[in-house]
Amino acid sequence: MTRTLSLLTPSGRLTLGNLLGALRPMAARQDDALYGLSDLHAMTVPHDPAELRARSLEMATLLLAAGLDRATLFRQSAVPAHRELAYLLECVATTGELGRMIQYKEKGRSSSRTSLLTYPVLMAADILLYRPTQVPVGDDQRQHVELTRDLALRFNRTYGEVFTVPEAVTPAAGARVMDLAEPTRKMSKSADAAGSIFLLDPPDVVRRKVARAVTDSETGPAAVRADRAAKPGVTNLLEILLACGGSADGLTTYGALKKAVTDAVVAELGPLQRRYAELAADAAHVSEVYDAGAVRARALAAPVLAAAETAVGL
């Protein structure tokens, strides 16, 4: 059986796009799977400690509410081996290859935190510690898995065979959910993203956001159709509608489309929000689940870290 690994960074609030595009496929693949929070990655930019704790707890609870109750769930920071292996991998990584990583090229400045440059190495450590054969990624993360493969191969070639070299795989087709206000980009977890539907948004907020969603000026019965190039906003609404179990049959106006989308999204989020409220009222249970997951993650990571340390002469 192939082991899979996927960690989400609590740098914002989970969106409908995260649910349909990531959490659904994760819930469908829980045997020998490790899922959780890459909370150390949230520290690559200035952050408020209290907000990081709150976002981490919210995300941890949402993963459980979304049905991820059979996989190993853990917080990255609860497994010190992540930080320890990251340094060993930094000793085989080069500044040139890290400087070419797309996130650093887009966000890096002379005043940026060093962790913004080096966090792809920590991500490689996240992966290599658990010897997964497959890493489900979207196109925006494929470069990180390629770096992970390069570092694993270089380490193995230099110091001996320690790491399993993983393959990047495209997860089961999830909905491609775009921003409602700017439908040419993905929904953002950022708190000020007006075009994002967050998983804990109440129905009236969902209704207001969908009502303001960008469409276009076309009218007539043929206006409600999918065409990502010519009609990105309408296409996005149609894809959200279908992904949430709704139907576009008989819809001929944008007003009717937006009402159908609102109803489908509210129905999709309702059970998750109710389960979240139950879990949030029992924070001790959430902590127990993640503590148990961290114990298993540490047990899996320990021999890999030990082998890497021995290989480099420590």
N, C-alpha and C positions, 0 to 999 in steps of 0.2 A: 504493500500500500504506500502511496506517495504522501509524504508529509508536506503540509502547506503552512505558510506563515503570512500574516498580514497585520500590520499595526497602523492605527490611526492617530494623528497628532491632535491633541486638544488645544489647538491654536484658535479655535472659534467654536461655533455651535453647529452640530450636525444638521444637514439639510435634507430635503426630499430627494435631492440628487444622490446624496450619500446612501440613503435608504434603498432606493431603487437600483442604483448602480453598483453598490458595494455590499451593504449589509444583507440584502437578499441572497446574492451568490454565496456569501460567507455562511449564512444560515443553512444553505443547502449543502454545504461541504464542511462538516464538523468532525468527521472521523480523523483522528491523528492530525488535528489542526490546532495551531496556536494563534490566537487573536488577542488584541488588546490595545494599550495606549502607549504611544511613543512620546511620553511626556518630556523626555530630555530634549527632543527635537523642538519643542515649543520654546526653548530657551535660546535659540539662535538669534532672536531679536529681543529688544527691550520688552519686559513683561512685568505684570504685577503679580507677586507671589500668591496673594489671596485669590486673585482671579484664576490663576493657573490651577490651584487646588479645586476651586469651584467647578471650573470647566472639566477638569479631569473626573471629578465625581459624577457630574452630569453625564459625560460621555460613557463612563463605566456603567452607569445605571441604564443608559439607553441601549448599550450593546446587549445587556441581559433582556431588556424589554423587547428587543427586536428578535428574540428567540435564540440567541447564541448561548445556550445553556448546556451544551454537550462538549463544546470545544474547551481547550485550556485557555482561560482568560487571565491576563496578568498585566501589570504596569512595568514598563521597561526599567524605570528607576528602581524597582524592587529586586532587580537582578544585576548586581554589581559587575558581573562578567561582561555586560555590554560595554561598560566604560573601559574595563581592563583590556578586552580584546581590541577595542578601537585604537588604543595606543600602539599595540603591536602591529596593527594594519597600517597605521600612519607611518610606521617605519619602513613600509614597502611601497606606500603611495608617493606620488610626486606632486609638487606644488603646481606643475604645469597641467597635469590632468585634472586636478581639483579646480583650478582656475577656469577650465573649459566647461565645467558643469553649468547647465543652463540657468539654474536658480541663482548661482553666484554671478554669472554674467549679467543677469537681469537686475539683481538687487544689491550686488556687492559694491561697496564704496571704501575709501581709505579708512573711514571711521567705523566700518562694519565690525561686528564681533567676529573673532577668529573662528568661532564655532559655525558661522555661516559658511565659511570656506571648507571646514573639515567635517561637517555633519554627514556628507555622503559616505565618509569612512565609518562613522558610527552606524549608519544605515547598513553598510556592508557587514559590520559586526553583528547587528541585529539578525541578519539573515544567516550568516555562516555558523553562528553558535548552535543552531538547531539542525544543521545538515538537511534542510529541506531540498527535495529534488525539483520542486516547482515553486515559483513565486508569482502569484497573480498580480499583474500590474496593468495600469492604463498606459496609454502612449506617453503621458507626461512623466511617468516614472521609469520607463524602459531604460533610459540612460543610466539610472542608478544601479539597475541590475547588471548592466553591461560592465560598469565599474567594479561591482562586486565580483563578477566572473574574472575580470582582469587581475584583481588583487589576489583572489584565491589561486588562480593559476600561477601567478608570479611567486606567491608565498610557497606553494607546493614545489615549484621548480627550484627555488632557492634553498629551502630548508627541509624539504621532504613532504610526502603526502599527508596532509592533515585535514584539508577541507574538502567537502563535497562541492562540486561546481554546479550551481543551480541553473535551471532554465527559466527564462521569463515566459509566462503563459498569459494569454488573454483570457480573463474569466468569462464564464457563461454570459452571453449577451444580456447586459442590463440596459435599462433605459438611459438614453443620452439626454440628461436633463440640463437645460441651459438656463441662464439668468432670465427672469421674466422681463426685466427692464432693458437688458442688453443681450438679446438671444444669440449673439455670435460668440459668447463666452460661457463657461460653465458657471453654475451656481456657486457662490462663495460662502465659506463659513464665517466670513467677517461679520461682526455684529452690526455694521452700518450698511450692509448690502440690502438695498431696498428691493431688489429683484429675487431675493432668496426666500424660499419657504422653509422655515426651521421646523424640526420635528415636534417641538413643543408649542408651536404657534396655535393659539385657540382658533376656532372656526371663523370668528369675525375678522381676525387678522388675515387668515388665508383668503377669505372672500375679498377683502380690500386689496390685497396684493394681486390676486388674479384679475380683479376688475381693472387694475392699472397696467396689466401686462401689455407689452407692445404687440400690435398686430400690423395692419397696413391699411391703405385707403381703398382697396378693392371692394366692390359690392356685388351683389347678385348671388344666386344659388351655388355658383362654382367657386366662390371665394374661400370657402372652408375646405382647403385641400393641402396636402403635404407637398412642399417644395422647399427644401432647406436653403437653396441658393437664392431663390426669388422671394420666399415667404418664411424667413427664419422664425419669426415670432409665432405665426400660426402653426407652423410645423412643430415647434416646441410644445405648444398647448395640446396639439393632437397626440403627440407622443406621451406626454404626461397623462392625458386622459386614458389612453389605451393601457399604459403601464399600471395604472391604478384600477384597472378592471372596468372602465367605462366604455361606452360605444359612441362613435361619431355618426352613426346612422341617422339620417334625417336632419342633421344640423346644417342650417343654411345661413345663419348669421353669427357674427362674432359674439354678440350678446348671449345667444344660446350656447355657443361653444364655451364661453367663460363660465356660465352657470353649471354646465355639465362637468367642467374641469373642477370647479369648486366643490361640487357634491362628491365627486370621485375622490379628491384629495382628502376631504374631511372624513369620508368613510374609511379611507386607507389609514389615516393617522389615528383615528379614534381608539381602536384596540391597543395600539402601541402606547398612546398617552395614558390610557387607563392602567395598563400594566406598569408603566413608569411611575405613576402616582402610588401604586401599591409598593413597589420596590423602594421608592424614595422615603416611604414611611418606615422602612425596615433597613436602614443604612447598615446595620450590623451584618445582615445577611449578605449584602453586596460586598462588604469588606471581607467576609469569610470566603466568598467565591474567589475573589482576586488574590487573597492571601494563599489559598490552596493552590491556585494556578501558579503563583510565584514560586512556591515550593517545588512544583513539578518542573517549571522552567529552569530553576537553578540546578536541579538534578540533571536535566538534559544538557545544560550548558557547561557544567563543571568539567567533564572529561574532555570536551573540545578545547576549552581554555587551557587545561593542563597540558594537553598534547601540543598546543601552539607554543606555550611557554617552554616546554622541554625542547621543542624543535629549534627555537631561537637561542637556546643556551642559558635560559634562566633556571 
